[in-house]
Amino acid sequence: MTAVAGRSAALTAQLRFTERLFATREDRAVAARIDAGLERVEAGILEQVAFHDQVADVRSRYLLAAGGKRVRPVLTLLTAQLGDGITDDVVTAAQAVEILHVGSLYHDDVMDEAAERRGVPSAQQVWGNSVAILTGDLLFARASKLIAGIQGPGNVLAQAEVFERLVLGQLHETVGPEPDQDPVDHYLQVLADKTGALIAAAAEWGASYANAPHAYRAPLSTFGRRIGVAFQLIDDVIDLAPDEAETGKHPGTDLRAGVPTLPLLLLRRRAATDPDDRALLGRIEALSADETDATVAEVVAELRAHPVTAETRAEALRWAGSAKAALDVLPAGTVRRALIRFADLLVDRSY
């Protein structure tokens, strides 16, 4: 996909998302500002990762040019409406948070041995693990430079703390739970770090760099962290969904790769006392990367119909409800309505 085509696809996805985010007529003025801000973010984001070194330039632009909904920049631009609006600093922060996110994808795909990302072969499939890791590192460095360029105290520290949470989440996921730690609690903490921390930063930075009241910042961070957990739990459910055309994800991708998900962890808990659950768990753990699609589909269908999948969706909705409750401190109006809608859209995941 060319950079121009990627940018067009990204903007189309963004605008479709914002159309659903701002549902009422009185909110359309804010929607127009968000869309204009997204144009600025998207126009500059590939420039921000441009390198004079041709080797670095091509690889750093690869996943950014492949598109994406830019959910995190949307959140940054939205919470900026609680303050001075979409200033140059807010645009820079929105670009930085997306670059951080994409850098983490390069690393995630290496860790998970993913074959595809955003409809194209993953970076390590094209160039190998070492190049993919180093490219992710380049993007992290560029995001740090962007944040360092924003005037004001604490910016570099804020970015470093987010990066620390991302790495801790990946580390804990890789090592697994301690012997005395509940695997479900461990998994939820990993999600809060790997996904929630960056969404929390996106929400908080928009308000912070737009000089919104300080009292809004912690609740926005809480909102982002909790909705990040909900987002990933719904992704666990989507992995078991039968309609790839609707979800954009091949059924059983995580199961086939041996990636822990909440339905699987809940099934393991049940398998300790239930022989039928133990048998299903055995069939899942016997899956291999070269398993036939028919075999995977059969196991996926069985797990999808199991109560643990409904429990996972209920847990996602609980986290989403908790995220929305954190917004009670915000003033009533367009931003709070849109944030609530944002939460609903992330757990709906049908856009």
C-alpha positions, 0 to 999 in steps of 0.5 A: 500500500502506498503512503497516499493510499494508506493516508486515504484509508486511514482518514476514511476509517477515522471519519466513519468513526467520528460520524458515529461518535457525534450522533446529535446535531448539536455535537456536529460543530465539535465533530467538524473540529475533530475531523479538521484536527485529524487532517492535521494529525494525518498530514504530519504523522508520516512527516514526523517519522521521515528519516534521511536514512532510506533504510530507516525511512521505508521501514518506519513508515510501513505500518503507519502507511497501512492505515488504521482508525487512529482511535488514540489521536481521536481521543486526544483531540476530543478531550482537548475540547475541555480546554483550549481546543486543538492547539499545535501542542495537542496535534503534536501529542496526538501524533506522538501517541499514535507513533508510540502505539505503532511502535508497540505493534512492531514489537508485539508482532515479533513477540506474537509471531504475527503474520499480518497487521492492518491487512499487510504482512507484518514487518518481521515477515518482510524484513525479519525480527531484528529489523522489526524490533529496531524499527519499533525502537526508532518510532519510540525515539521519535515519539519521545522527541515530539513530546520533548518539543512541547513546552512545559514541565513534566512532558518527558517524564509523562512519556517515559512513564507511559513507555515504562507501563507498555514495557512492563505489560509486555514483560509480565505477559511474556514471563507469565503469572507468579506461582501464587498469582491468580492468572486472571488477575495477572492477565487483567493487569497486563491489559491495563499496562499494554493497552490501557496505559496508552489509551489513558495517555491519549485521553489525559494528554489532550486535556493537559496540553489544551490547559483543561482544568487539572481536576479532569486529568486523573478521571480521564486517565482512569477512563482510558485505562479501564476502556483499554482493558474492555477493548482487549477483552472484547478482542478476546471475544472477537477472536471466537466470532464466526464472521471474519468479514464483519470483525476483520479477524480470522476466527481462532487466530489467538487460539492457534497461536497459543496467545492467552485470552480471558475465555481460555483462562476462565476455561482453565479455571473450570477445567480443574473440577469439570471433566468436560471443560478439561477435555475441551481445554485439551483439544484447544491446547493440542492445536498447532500453527499448521492445524487445518481450518476445519479443526480450528473452526470446530474448536472455536465454535465450541469455545464460543458457545461455552459460558466462559465467552459470555462471561468475558463479554460481561467482564468487558462491559463491566470495565466499560461501565466503570470507565464511563462512571469515571467521567462523572466529574466532567461537565455535562455536554458534548465531550462527556457524551462523546466519551461515553459513546467512544466507550460504547463503540470500542466495546461494540467493535462493529464499526 
